[in-house]
Each structure stands twice: as structure tokens, then as C-alpha cells.
Amino acid sequence: MFASRFTALLDACVLVSPLKREMLLTLADAAFFRPRWSKDILDEVERNVLRQLEAKSAENASMKASRLRTAMETGFAEALVEDYSAQMGLIGELRDDGDRHVVAAAIRTEADLIVTDNLRDFQIPALERDFDIHVKSADTFLADTIDLNVDRALVAVRTMRQRWKRPEVTPSALLIKLEKASLTETCELLAPHEEEL
């Protein structure tokens, strides 16, 4: 699996969680895979991040949510999938019709995988059969991706952890955060390498 040909469409639900987003984008930045998303997905991320910030009474919540989106768009300019309305008709019945745009964007960009924590909503037989697109949770995808090259992934994750300054996060604290964020497979894979984190 090489970044030049492996493409993962990231659903909004895995980008709203700060830790999942950081882990996914860190590994994407380290060229483990090519991330993809659509304007609709980014709209949903921005709305939900804004709600989270407002719930915490964060100052300048709207500006912070907008800045996050801009950072994602700038950092991964090639990630935006456009012109996927024609693919909307290729999709049969969905559990949640609001996910139609996610599947259409995945088909349009010829993604290998949709990364989502709404696995039940993406149990679509035609997805694998007709389009060879698989679906994985953020945790399973992160663990599988790290397992491709553990040494290189450890360098990327350590760099991510060292960027966090307020507060600083120790390797053991990072493992606790991963577990609390329901990234248990990822945590189990990284735990034996705590000293290298």
C-alpha cells in the first residue's frame, strides 16, 4: 500500500474528533495514504466543531472552527473532491440518505476506503461489489496504517505529540488519550512502543 495509489475518503465524524483528526492527518502528512473529503464533509466538520467549541464556551468559537477548516484545506489542497453529483445516482438505498454525498465523493475519487465511525450506515453491498470501496472505522484504519510501517509511524506520531505544548503530553498520556477516544486497536498497537512515542 503506497500513498501514491492508496486513497481514503474521510467522513466528517472522524474529522470532528480532535485526536482522531490529528492522528489521521499526521499519517496522511507522512504519506501513508492520500486523504480525500468534499465541501459537504468540510461543512459538516466545521458546523460540528463550532458546536463543540460553543458548548465549551470557547472564545472566538466561529473563528477557531473556520481556521481549522482553512488549515485542513491549505495543508491538503489536493484532498478536495468535486463534481460528484453524477455519482449520486449510482448509489442504491442507504440507511441514512444524508450519507449519499459521502459515498458519491468516494466513488468519484476512486477511493479504496471510506473511513467512518458510522459503520452501520455504510453497509452497502454494492460499495465493495461494484466499486471496490471498503469501509473501516477510524480505529481499525489507524491501526492497519500504523502496522504498515511501525517505525515510520512512530516517528510521525512522536512528532505530532511533541507539537502539543499546552499542555505537553507524555507518551503514556497519549496512550490514555487514545483509549479514551475509543482508539483501542491503535492504543494496543502503540503501547509496546511507548518509549519511542
Rosetta blueprint (number, residue, H / E / L):
1 M L
2 F L
3 A L
4 S L
5 R L
6 F L
7 T E
8 A E
9 L E
10 L E
11 D L
12 A H
13 C H
14 V H
15 L H
16 V H
17 S L
18 P H
19 L H
20 K H
21 R H
22 E H
23 M H
24 L H
25 L H
26 T H
27 L H
28 A H
29 D H
30 A L
31 A L
32 F L
33 F L
34 R E
35 P E
36 R E
37 W E
38 S E
39 K H
40 D H
41 I H
42 L H
43 D H
44 E H
45 V H
46 E H
47 R H
48 N H
49 V H
50 L H
51 R H
52 Q H
53 L H
54 E H
55 A H
56 K L
57 S L
58 A L
59 E L
60 N L
61 A H
62 S H
63 M H
64 K H
65 A H
66 S H
67 R H
68 L H
69 R H
70 T H
71 A H
72 M H
73 E H
74 T H
75 G H
76 F L
77 A H
78 E H
79 A H
80 L E
81 V E
82 E L
83 D L
84 Y L
85 S H
86 A H
87 Q H
88 M H
89 G H
90 L H
91 I L
92 G L
93 E L
94 L L
95 R L
96 D L
97 D H
98 G H
99 D H
100 R H
101 H H
102 V H
103 V H
104 A H
105 A H
106 A H
107 I H
108 R H
109 T L
110 E L
111 A L
112 D L
113 L E
114 I E
115 V E
116 T L
117 D L
118 N L
119 L H
120 R H
121 D H
122 F H
123 Q L
124 I L
125 P H
126 A H
127 L H
128 E H
129 R H
130 D H
131 F H
132 D L
133 I L
134 H E
135 V E
136 K E
137 S L
138 A H
139 D H
140 T H
141 F H
142 L H
143 A H
144 D H
145 T H
146 I H
147 D H
148 L H
149 N L
150 V H
151 D H
152 R H
153 A H
154 L H
155 V H
156 A H
157 V H
158 R H
159 T H
160 M H
161 R H
162 Q H
163 R H
164 W L
165 K E
166 R L
167 P L
168 E E
169 V L
170 T L
171 P H
172 S H
173 A H
174 L H
175 L H
176 I H
177 K H
178 L H
179 E H
180 K H
181 A L
182 S L
183 L L
184 T H
185 E H
186 T H
187 C H
188 E H
189 L H
190 L H
191 A H
192 P H
193 H H
194 E H
195 E H
196 E H
197 L L
